[in-house]
Amino acid sequence: MSEDGVTAYRPGSAITAVSRATPVRPDAGAWTTLAPRLDVRTLGVTSTGVVWGGSWGGVIAYDPAGSSYQRYGSEHGLPGNTVLALCIDHADRVWTVHAPTGVACFDQEQWRTHPSLRDTPLLAIAPAREGGVWVASSRRLYRLGGIDEPVVAGPDVTFPRALLETDAGVLVGGTGGVYRGDERMAPGACAALVDREDGDVWTATATEVFQLGGDTSQACPGTLALVAAGGVLYAVSADGVTRFSDGETTPCPGATAAAADGPALWIARERSLNRLWWRAQGLPTWEDDALSPTPEDTLSDLGRCAVADRGGVLAGTARGLVRVRAGAHTHDPAAADVLQLVRHGGETWLLARPHGIGRVRDDADFRGAQPPGVPIALAAPLHALTTAGLFRFDDGEWVRVGLPLQAAARCIAQAPDGTWWVGTSSGVYRLDRAGAWQLAGERPGPLVSAVRCLAMLQHRLWVATDKGVWRYDGGWHALEIAGVDLERITAMAPAATEHCAWFADPDGVRRCDLRTLEVTEEAMRWDTGVPGTAFAIVETDDGLTLVGTGGIGSRNDEH
């Protein structure tokens, strides 16, 4: 049995070996996205047998007849790396729904996004019988005939999880049951819908699978997918695959998605893809994992922070540290969940859960002294804000310089005049001479706004909140930048171009002139390489690196 293939199977089942496919990343120009693409959560198979999978880090396409598989990310035109749902339409086109917004189609060998739904959060997708697909938001059903065709709005829906078009209309399964229009067809939260090729429709709830409009049911707790393959119905859960023809369950720990391929099934699990089929005598037969992983598959899809370090960029993610240099990367998972990175005294320091505060040499080192309390935020020159107050790192010891802050702190920064500022969920605080925190900002100003980030740009404090962006130079100034929604800013950072800075929001990243408050570069839109919503921006001589909800995106300006 392959160590990286099947990990559990029913006694008497067989395992067959297959040659692993080599990963290939199609050229995407200057952009590269580092994100795990084997955490597949949704599957589909075309009529030619190509297996398509959507993951937290993009899309994979595996042709069993070939020796390689393709890996697609936001740099190839996807509206973000996080794929929520995937389906194959009747023209064999692949469609994907993404978080936080957007729907894409692989049409004529390229990914294209639908412009009308680029800002719409979508939850479910299914083939339409007349061509194209049905997609659903939390409140509305839409029909797309093609990626260039207009959107046709359908009926209202309520938080759908599954869609299926039948002879009688479109079924919508959601938290309140299964509906066709306003008619409730079945109670209970719906997890999946499938047509068993004979006209019978089956649905799954949290505890059972049953025929819609019939009296046949079977207990199948935790069903995450229903698949009809070769006229047989299968219920797939995180524990196994139940075959309805005989009630047999084949163990399959960690299953995350499934799709039919003739009489066989493709099963996605944690970073693996296996084919499952049954011999004439009814014994299940597994094929070893078909896909060769890449180093980036050990990464996290969630990046939080980044700094320039040793001629490259050091990024902090939910699964450790990632060093990006000259298009290559190394990964240190021992750092665990990295919350912040700062440069101090020619070294990089980090705040990570559960270890606390440490410094980065060849890897993360947490053996030094820790400040009192639970660390919340880190800033340069090296200070730590904890539940016990603000502490300065001085000759190997932590010295308290500020009292505890009675507010939910998010970020911290020191102004050129030495004043410490903290952004919280309820406004901006400034440290006074007595070491106490004072709510700052007269009206107008970020007095009671939720702060997303702080930055020192052109030797001044800039504050991005859910109510806009302010600059402080002895007084508060509300800012406006044409074409930029400043109520959605998630990151700000200096640019290499003089008098300019980078601003990130869920749509992308733009460079703005701080003197004229005008956009000077808008090449990095949400479907051209930006890894989801960026939380950190670092520009070096090699190019631009973005860290966010879809992993790490790196642009080589010499490409």
N, C-alpha and C positions, 0 to 999 in steps of 0.2 A: 504494500500500500504506500502510495506517495505521501511523504511528510507534508508537502504543501498542496496536496490534492484533497481527497476525501478524508475526513476525520472520523466519521461514524457511518455505519451502514448495517442493514439487517443481516444477521448470520445467513449464509447461503448466497448472498448477492455476489456479483462479480465486479471486478474493477479492470478496466482496460486502459492502457497507456496511450497517450496522444503526444505528438510533437508540439511543444509550446511555441506559440506565435511570438514574434519579436515586435516590440512596440515601435511605431513610427509616428513622428509628429509632422504633419504637413507644414510646409513653409508658410509663415505668416508675416513675412517682412521683418521689421525691427523688433516686434514684440515677442516675448516669451512669458508664459504663465506657468508658475510652479504650483501645482495643486494635485492632490490625490485623485486619480480618475478610476481607480478600481473599487471604490466604495459604491458599487452600483445599487441603486434603489428603485429602478424601473427598467423594464426590458421589452424589446420588440424584435420580431424576426421578419425579414422581407420574404417575398415569394422566391427569391433566388438563394435563400438560406443565410443571408448575412445577418448576424446578431448585433443589435444596437442596444447600448446600455447608457442610461443617464445616471450621473453620480453627483456628489457634492463638488467635484472638481472638473466637470465638463462631460463630454460624451466620448464613448469608445465605439468603434465599428470593427467587428471581427468576422472575417470570412473564413469558415473552416477549411475551404479549399486552398487557401493561401498560407503563406508562412509568416505573415505579419498582421498586425491590427493597427488601425488608425486611432489617434488620440486628438480630440478637438477641444479647444478652450475658447475663452472670450476673445482671444487674439484672432480667431478664425471667423468671427462674426456672430458668435452666440451672445445673447443679451445677458451676460453674466455666466459664471461657472456653475452655479447651483441649479441642478435640473430637478424639478419637482415631479414631472410626469412626461411620458414619451409614448407616442403611438405611430403606427404605420398606416397611411391612408390607402384607399383602393387603387391609387396610381403608384404604389410602392414608394411614396415619398415619406421621409422621416420628419416628424414634428416634435418639438419639445416645448414645454412650459417651464419657466424659470422663476426663481426667487431673486429679488423681491418682485420684479415685474417682467413682462415680455413673453412673446411666443416666437419661435423660429422654425424654419423649414429648410431641410437639406435638399435643394432643388438645383439640378444641373451642376452637380459636383461642387456646390458651395453653400455655405450657411447664409441665410438671409432672414432678417427680422421683419415682422409686420409693423409698419410705422404707426398704425392707428391704435395699437394696444401696447405701445412701449411703456406707458406709465400705468398700466392696469395690472393690479395683482391678480393672478390666475391660479386656480387650484386643480383643475382637472381637464382632460382632453380625451377625445375618442373619434374614430373615423366617422365621416358622414357618408351615407349611402349614395348621395348624388355627387360625391367628390369633395375633397377637402376634409375639414375636421369641424367638430364641435368643441368649443372651449368654454369654460365657466369660471367666473369670478365668484366671490362669496355671495353675490346678490343677483347675477345676471348670466344668462346663457347666450352665447354668440356662435354664429356660423361663419367659417372662413372657407371660401371656395378655392382660394390659392393665396400665395403670399403677396401677390399684387392686386388681388381683388378686394373690394370694399367689405367691411364688416357688416353682417346682418344681425341686428339685435333680436334675441329671442325672449322667452318668458323670464320672469323673475324666479330665482332659486334661493336656497338657503344653505350656505356652507357645504357645497357638494364635495364628495370624495370619489365618486365614480359616475361615468356617463356610458350609456349604451343606446344606440338607435335600433329600433325594432320596426316591424310592419305597422304598428299602431302609433308610433311616435318615439320621441326621445325620453328614455328613463333617466332620472337623476337620483342618485343615491347619496344621502347626506346624513347629518346628525339626527334629523327628524324622521328618517325612514326613506322609502323609495317612492318617488312621485313621477307621474306623467301629467305634466301641466299642473293643474290644481288638485288632481285626483291622487289621493294617497293609496299606493298599491300594496305597501307592506310597512309595518311598524318597526321600530328598533333602528339604532344607528347602523348605517350600511357601510361596510368596509370594501365590498367588491361586487361587481356585476359581470355576468358572462352569458352569452348565447351558446348553447351546447350543440349548435349546428343542425338541430332537429326542430328548432322553433321554440324549445323550452328555455326560459330564462331563469337563471339561478342567482341568488344573492347570499351574501355572508354578513352576519352580525358578529358581535364580540364573542358569542357563544355557540352559534350553529350556522349551518348552511342549509338553505331550503329552496324549493322550487316556487317561483313566483306564480301565485294563482293555483297552486297544487297543494297536495297534502304530504309530499315527501320531504323529509328533513333528516339531518344527521348532526350530531354534536361535533363541532370542530372549533374549539376555543382558539382565539388568537389568529384567525385566518387573515392573511394579508394579501392574498391573491387567489382568484379562481381562474383555472385554465382548462379549456376544452381542447384535447389533443386526440386525434384519431377516433372521435366519437365518445371518448371517455372523459369524465369530469374529474378534475383534481383540485383539492384544496391545499394551499401551501401556507404554512405557518413558520415561525422561527424555530420550531422543533422538528418538523417533518412534512412529508408529502403524503396526503391521504387520497387513495384511489377509490372512487365511488363504485366501481364495478364489483369489487370484492371487499371493500372496507379496509384493505390493508394499508398500513402506514409505514412509509420508509423514512427512517430517521435522517434528518438533515439539519444539524444544529447551525444556527446563525443565518438561515435563509432570509434574504431581503427582497427578492423579486423573482418572477418566473414568467416564461413565455413558451408557447407551443412551437414545435418544429416538426410538422407531420405528426407521427404518433409519439414522438419523444418530447422531452422538456429541457429547456435551458434553465438552470438555477443559479442565481447570483447569491453569493455569501460574502462575508467580510473579505474583501480583496481577492476574490476568486470567482471563476465562472466554470461551471461543470455541466455536462450533458448527461441526462438521466433517461434511460429507456428500459423497456422490459422485454425479456426473451420470451419465446413461445411458451415455456413452462411457467411463466409468471414471475421469474426472478428479476429483481431490479439490477440494472447494470450501470455503473458510474464510469464516466471517463474522467481522467485526471484533469486538473486545472489547465485550461487551454491557454491562459495568458501569462506571459513573462512580465513580472513587475518591474518597475523602474525605481530609482532611489526616491523620486518625488512622491511615490505612493506611500511612503512612511510619514509624509508631512501632514499638516493639518490644513483644512480648508478655511480656517479662521486665523488670520494674522492680526496682530494688535499694534505693533510698534516697530520702529527701525531707526538705526543710526549709521552714519558713515564710519567704517572701521577697517583699518589695515588695507587700504586701497580698494575696498569693496563696500558692501552693505551687509550689516548684521540685522536680521529680522527676528522678532519674537512672535511666536505663534502659540496656539493652545496645545501643541505637542512638542514644544522645545524651541531651540535656537536654530536658525538657518543662516549660513554665511553664503552670500551670492557674490561671485567675483568672475568677471570675464565670461559670463554666460553659464558657468558651472556653479554647483552648490554643494555644501556639506551640511550635515544635520546632526545636532546634538540633542537627542531626546531626553537626556538626564536633567535638563533644565526644567522639565515639566511645563506647566502653564505660565508662559512669560507675559507679564502684564506691562512692564515698562523697561526701557533701556535709556541710559544717559551716558554722556562722555564726561569724564572728570579726571584731571591730572594725567592725561594721555592714556587713560584706560577706559574700558566700557564696563559700566555697572548695570546690574539688572535687579528687578523685583519679580519674583516668580512664586507661584503657589505649588506645593506647600512649603517650600524651603525658606523663603524670606528674601533677604538682600544679599547679593554676592557680586563678585567681579568675574569678568570673562577673560581668561588667558587663552590656552588652547581650547578649553571648554569651560563650563560654568563651575565656579568654586564658591561654596557657601560656608567656608570654615571660619570666616571672620566674625567679629562681634556683631550682634543684632541689637537694634534699638528697642527700648521698652515698648510694649503694646503690639498691636497687629498692624503691619505696614499697609498703608493705603496708596501712597503715591511717592514718586521719587523725582528729583530734579537736580540740575547742576547750577552752581557749585553744589557738591554732594550734600543734599538734605533729604530727609525722609519724613513724610507726614504719616503719623501712626495714630492709633486710637488714644495714645497717651500724650500726644502733642507733636510739635515740629522739632526735629533733631538735626544738628549739624555734625558731620563726620570730621573729627579733629584728631589727628595723630593716632588713628586706630580705635578711637572711642567715639561714642555718640553723646553729644552734649545738647541738652534741651534749650531751645531758644524761643519756643512758643507754646502756649497752653493748648489743651485739646480743643478741637473744633466741634461745636455742637450742630453739625450739618453734614449731609451726605456728600463728601468730597469726591470729585471726579478727576481733577488735574491740578497741577501746581506749577508756578513759574516765578522767577525772580526778575524784576525790572532792572534796567541799567543803574538806577539810583539805589539799588540794594533792597527795595521793598519787595516783600513776599506777597503773592496773590494766590488765592485758591478758588477754583471754579467748582460750584456745587450744583445740586439739583434745584436749588432755590435762590441762586444768585452768586455774586462775586464777593469774596471776603478779602480784607487787607490786614496784614499784621501790624499792630501799632507798636510804639516804642516800649510799652509795658509788656509786650509779648502776648497780648490778647487779640482776638480776631474781631474785626468790625465789618459789618455789612456795608459794602461800598456801592456808590453809584446813585446820584440823585436822578430824579426823573427829568428828561428822558435818559435812560441808561439801563444796563442789564441788572436792575435792582432785584427783581424777583423772577428772572427768567432762568430756565434750565440751561446750564452751560455745557456745551459739547466739547470745546477745546480752547486752550489759551496758546498764544504764540507771541514771540517778540520779533516784530518786523520793523525794520528801519528804526531800531532803538525805541520802539513804542510798544505798549501792550495792546494786543488785538484779542477780542473776546467774541467767540462764535456761540450763539445761543439759539434756542428754538423761536426766538422773536426777532432775530437778525444778528448783524455783526456790528460791534462798536470798537472804536479806537480811543485809547486814553492817553492824553498828554497834559495832564493837569485838570482836564475836564473831559466829559464823555461826548463822543461824536458818533451819531448813527450814520452808517455808510450805505451806499447804493452802488452796485456795479451792473451796468446794462446787460441783460441776458442771463444773469446769475441770480438764482433764488437763495438769498443769504440766510433764509430761515432753515435751510437744509444742509448747511456746511458741516462736514464731519472732520476735516483736517485742513490745517494751514501750515505752510512751510516756506522758508526763503528760497528764491530761485537763483540760479547762477547768473542770470541776466540782471544787470544793475537796476535797482529801484523796482524789482518785480518780486512777486510771490506766487506760490501755487495754492489753489483753493480746490478742495474736493467736495463733491456732493454725490447723491446716489446716481446722477446722470453721467458723471465722469470727473475729469480733472482739467482745470484751466489755469493758464498763467495770466496774471493781471499786472498792469502797471500801477504801482501804489501812488504815483503822483496824479495820474489822470483818472484812476479807477476805471480803466477800460481793459477788456480782454485782449491780450496780444497773441495768444495761442489757444486754439480749441480743437486740436487734432485728436485728443484722447477722449473720445466719446465712450459711452457705456458698452458699445459693441465692437470696439477696436483694440481691446487688450487690457482695459482696466479691470482688475480682479474684483468685480462686485463693487461694494461701497468701500472706498479707501479710508483707512484710519491713520495712516502714516505715509509721508512723502519724503523721499530723500533724493536729491540731485547731486551726482558726482561727475567727474570728468568722463566717465564711461557712459553716462546716460541717466535715465530716471527710473527709480524703483518705487513701486506702490505696494502697500501691504493692506489687505482688507478682508472682506467677507468671503472672497473667492480664492484666497491664497496669496501668492506673491507674483506681481507682474513686473517685468523688467524690460525697459526699452533701450536698445543699443543705438545711440545717436550716430554711430559710424557705420550702421548697416547699409 
